[in-house]
Amino acid sequence: MSDFTHIDEQGKARMVDVSGKPLTEREAIASGRVKMKPETLKLIIENKIAKGEVFQVARIAGIMAAKKTSQLIPLCHPLGITSIKVDFNVIDDENAVEIVSRVKTIGQTGVEMEALTATAVAALTIYDMCKAVDREMVITEVMLLEKRGGKSGEFKRILENR
């Protein structure tokens, strides 16, 4: 018998059976950053990127991505997501945009992958929208910050000197 939850006794990949788990409220928060040239950040803030309003397009992309996570990550369960929020914080002294994604559900499995996917796709969208003016942007620090609900309980990342 395998110790891996997504591998059966014959070594085949499988989706974990969560049908016996109770419905609980679950939430996950993920973040990531896109570092760029100061001029690029200024163009975003002033809404002068030729492709359009960067934060609004990236927000929609992140929301859409969270809803499609089970189609992108092979062994993720399709979920009835009850809330998705994607927000942006400008970090002037680092010439960066921080993305924070918060996803909620009432279900039998968590939404960590949905929050991470929302963050990653929002970051990729920022890159795509701004690449004509800055191909040196770097997507970095995509991570789970918090999760609540389910059998494993609560997780909160301790950030030092971020």
C-alpha positions as CSV (number, residue, x, y, z in Angstrom):
1,M,0.0,0.0,0.0
2,S,1.3,3.4,-0.9
3,D,2.0,6.2,1.6
4,F,1.1,8.7,-1.1
5,T,-2.5,9.9,-1.0
6,H,-2.7,10.4,-4.8
7,I,-1.2,7.0,-5.7
8,D,-3.3,3.7,-5.4
9,E,-2.0,0.3,-4.4
10,Q,-1.0,-0.5,-8.0
11,G,1.0,2.8,-8.3
12,K,-1.5,4.6,-10.4
13,A,-2.3,8.2,-10.0
14,R,-5.8,8.9,-8.5
15,M,-7.9,11.7,-7.2
16,V,-8.4,11.3,-3.5
17,D,-11.9,10.3,-2.4
18,V,-13.3,13.1,-0.2
19,S,-16.9,11.9,-0.3
20,G,-16.8,10.8,3.4
21,K,-15.4,14.1,4.6
22,P,-17.8,16.7,6.1
23,L,-18.6,20.0,4.5
24,T,-16.7,22.7,6.2
25,E,-16.0,26.4,5.5
26,R,-12.6,26.7,4.0
27,E,-10.4,29.7,3.1
28,A,-6.9,30.2,1.7
29,I,-4.9,33.3,1.1
30,A,-1.9,33.3,-1.3
31,S,0.4,36.1,-2.4
32,G,3.1,36.7,-5.0
33,R,5.1,39.6,-6.4
34,V,6.0,41.0,-9.8
35,K,9.2,43.1,-9.7
36,M,9.8,45.5,-12.5
37,K,11.6,48.7,-13.6
38,P,10.5,51.9,-11.9
39,E,9.3,53.2,-15.2
40,T,7.0,50.2,-15.7
41,L,5.4,50.6,-12.3
42,K,4.8,54.2,-13.0
43,L,3.1,53.4,-16.3
44,I,0.8,50.9,-14.5
45,I,-0.1,53.3,-11.8
46,E,-0.8,56.1,-14.3
47,N,-2.9,53.6,-16.4
48,K,-0.6,54.2,-19.4
49,I,0.0,50.6,-20.5
50,A,-1.1,50.2,-24.1
51,K,-3.0,46.9,-23.4
52,G,-5.3,48.6,-20.9
53,E,-5.9,48.8,-17.1
54,V,-3.4,46.3,-15.8
55,F,-4.9,45.6,-12.3
56,Q,-8.5,45.1,-13.6
57,V,-7.4,42.7,-16.3
58,A,-5.1,40.8,-13.9
59,R,-7.9,40.6,-11.3
60,I,-10.3,39.1,-13.8
61,A,-7.6,36.7,-15.0
62,G,-6.9,35.6,-11.4
63,I,-10.6,35.0,-10.7
64,M,-11.0,33.0,-13.9
65,A,-7.9,31.0,-13.1
66,A,-9.1,30.1,-9.6
67,K,-12.3,28.7,-11.1
68,K,-10.4,26.6,-13.6
69,T,-7.8,25.1,-11.2
70,S,-9.1,21.6,-11.4
71,Q,-8.7,21.8,-15.2
72,L,-5.1,22.9,-14.8
73,I,-3.8,20.9,-11.9
74,P,-4.5,17.2,-12.7
75,L,-5.5,15.8,-9.3
76,C,-7.4,18.8,-7.9
77,H,-11.1,18.5,-7.2
78,P,-13.6,20.8,-9.0
79,L,-15.0,23.0,-6.3
80,G,-18.0,25.2,-5.7
81,I,-16.1,28.3,-4.8
82,T,-18.1,30.8,-2.8
83,S,-15.8,33.8,-3.0
84,I,-12.6,34.9,-4.8
85,K,-10.9,38.2,-4.2
86,V,-7.7,39.3,-6.0
87,D,-6.1,42.5,-4.7
88,F,-2.9,44.4,-5.6
89,N,-0.5,46.4,-3.4
90,V,2.1,48.7,-5.0
91,I,5.5,48.4,-3.2
92,D,7.3,51.5,-4.3
93,D,10.6,50.9,-2.6
94,E,10.9,47.5,-4.3
95,N,9.4,48.5,-7.7
96,A,7.0,45.7,-7.3
97,V,3.3,44.8,-7.3
98,E,2.1,42.4,-4.6
99,I,-0.8,40.2,-5.5
100,V,-3.0,38.8,-2.7
101,S,-5.7,36.2,-3.6
102,R,-8.3,35.0,-1.1
103,V,-10.5,32.1,-2.0
104,K,-13.4,30.6,0.0
105,T,-15.7,27.5,-0.2
106,I,-17.9,25.3,1.8
107,G,-16.7,21.9,0.8
108,Q,-14.8,18.7,1.5
109,T,-11.4,19.8,0.4
110,G,-9.4,23.0,0.7
111,V,-8.8,25.9,-1.7
112,E,-5.1,26.4,-1.4
113,M,-4.4,25.5,-5.0
114,E,-7.1,27.9,-6.2
115,A,-5.6,30.8,-4.2
116,L,-2.1,30.0,-5.5
117,T,-3.4,29.6,-9.1
118,A,-5.2,32.9,-8.9
119,T,-2.1,34.6,-7.7
120,A,0.2,33.0,-10.3
121,V,-2.1,33.8,-13.2
122,A,-2.7,37.4,-12.1
123,A,1.1,37.7,-12.0
124,L,1.5,36.2,-15.5
125,T,-1.2,38.6,-16.7
126,I,0.7,41.6,-15.3
127,Y,3.8,40.3,-17.2
128,D,1.9,39.8,-20.4
129,M,0.3,43.3,-20.3
130,C,3.6,45.0,-19.6
131,K,6.1,42.9,-21.5
132,A,6.3,45.4,-24.4
133,V,7.9,47.9,-22.1
134,D,9.7,45.6,-19.7
135,R,10.8,42.1,-20.5
136,E,13.0,42.0,-17.3
137,M,10.1,41.7,-14.9
138,V,10.4,38.9,-12.4
139,I,7.5,36.9,-10.9
140,T,8.6,35.9,-7.4
141,E,7.5,34.7,-3.9
142,V,4.3,33.0,-4.9
143,M,3.3,31.3,-1.6
144,L,0.4,30.2,0.6
145,L,0.0,32.7,3.4
146,E,-2.9,31.3,5.3
147,K,-5.5,28.5,5.2
148,R,-8.4,27.7,7.4
149,G,-10.9,24.8,7.7
150,G,-10.8,21.1,7.3
151,K,-9.1,18.3,9.2
152,S,-5.6,19.8,9.1
153,G,-6.9,23.1,10.7
154,E,-5.2,26.4,10.4
155,F,-2.0,27.4,8.8
156,K,-0.4,30.9,9.0
157,R,3.0,31.6,7.4
158,I,5.3,33.7,9.5
159,L,7.0,36.3,7.2
160,E,10.3,37.6,8.4
161,N,12.1,40.5,6.6
162,R,10.0,40.2,3.6
